[in-house]
Amino acid sequence: MPPSPAPPLAFIAGSIMLNSITDGLLCCLMGKTTNAVGPLDSVESSNGYSFMEVKPGRILRVRHSMPHRLAPEGPEETQPGGPERGTVHCKRKITVYRNGQLVIENLGDAVRSEILHCQNSSGEPNSTVELELSDLASQAPAQGPAGTPGCGTREAATAPGKRRKRKPKKVINIDCKKQITSCKGTHSDVVLFFIHGVGGSLDIWKEQLDFFAKLGYEVVAPDLAGHGCSSAPQIAAAYTFYALAEDMRAVFKRYAKKRNILIGHSYGVSFCTFLAHEYPDLVHKVIMINGGGPTALEPSLCSIFNMPTCVLHCLSPCLAWSFLKAGFARQGAKEKQLLKEGNAFNVSSFVLRAMMSGQYWPEGDEVYHAELAVPVLLVHGMHDKFVPVEEDQRMAEILLIAFLKVIDEGSHMVMMECPETVNTLLHEFILWEPETPAGDGQGEKK
């Protein structure tokens, strides 16, 4: 007897929608929230996964892969150049005027960016253009991929330069020396932290975690509260930016060593920025994947996520389909399987609503980002419908040492769509060590 034909996709989608609507109606009628994501039955470490109680009753799942080294090895091999190897003089003056005008003067070393030679998915070389900050005032904001290490003056306003004699509202001076060194998997003082965004889980980093663990790196990746297998408190205050940032602080303090590299995706980039600002001596490099511009976070008042939880639950299949269309350059069977395996967008409606409404971080503005003296690699998927490339370009303009790479074949979930390209790009940046030519460090002033 031939096997019965599989039900059509339309029928399956309709059944899912019907179940979702039924659950939503029960939620509204009975006043109960839908099932929340909770921790696994056991908190014992297994296969690299463990559970960390950051606060009483607040438990995060963490994947921690520690390489097994036969003999203890020093932090890094001795290389020519001595202790001054890779040292960069980070000096800039940030002036904020009362009309909102922002002027950034880079007065330190110009860091060369041509050391990154990764190719994108289409085989075309992804070049990083060194951009003089003094030239930005006359350029349109929507330029091609650009890295912005350099020296000069950045004027982030339309007011003429002649009016800068007015008394500034705030002046911030950055003057320090950073030693930026190559971080190899054999170095025992290097740890890579991976932080996902809204709706994801640590599983979206599977290809990256496996890749770097095989190279000998120590890797740490947590599930945010309410995501993956972490506990999901049924109180909205548990999902504010500050609450989640304190969770990431606890994870960082537990696993951090001398040279720590933070890799964030989407909303996770904000937590990487927060940690880099809080621990400048411990954060060695930062990688921002589709993280957006250097703007303060503020929840939208006219968002679909402001709807009641039960309504969001009814709409969850539509939201998942919208995420698939916007998050991936293609929407085939492969992408659907990646979404399923990555456990992305698989959170309760309550958690999703609380996460979106809790994105309030007024301190994270352009000045906050301009104060960072850590080297940053920005990775952007060209087809990303959530984060326009102009936002990452703006981020590259504001940061002191930044390189922007655009992957033509990728979208918002570029690390899942183009894992080999992303892995190679990340690894090159992690191994990167600047060569500061003599004579740099005399930036222009206006």
Buried (B, 14 or more C-beta within 10 A) or exposed (E): EEEEEEEEEEEEEEEEBEEBBEBBEBBBEEEEBBEBBEBEEEEEEEEBBBBBEBBEEBBBBBBBBEBEEEEEBEEBEEEEEEEEBBBBBBBBBBBBBEEEBBBBBBBBBBBBBEBBEBEBBEEEEBBBBBBBBBEBBEEEEEBEBBBBBBBBBBBBBEBEEEEBEEEBEEEEEBEEEBBBBBBBBBBBBBBBBBBBBBBBBBBBBBBBBBBBBEBBBBBBBBBBBBBBBBBBBEEBEBBBBEBBBBBBBBBBEEBBBBBBBBBBBBBBBBBBBBBBBEBBEBBBBBBBBBBBBBBEBEBEEEEBBEBEBBBBBBBBBEBBBBBBEBBBBEBEEEBBEBBEEBBBBBBBBBBBBBBBBBBEBEEBBBBBBBBBBBBBBBBBBBBBBBBBBEBBBBBBBBBBBBBBBBBBBBBBBBBBBBBEBBBBBBBBBBEBBBEBEEEBBEBEEE
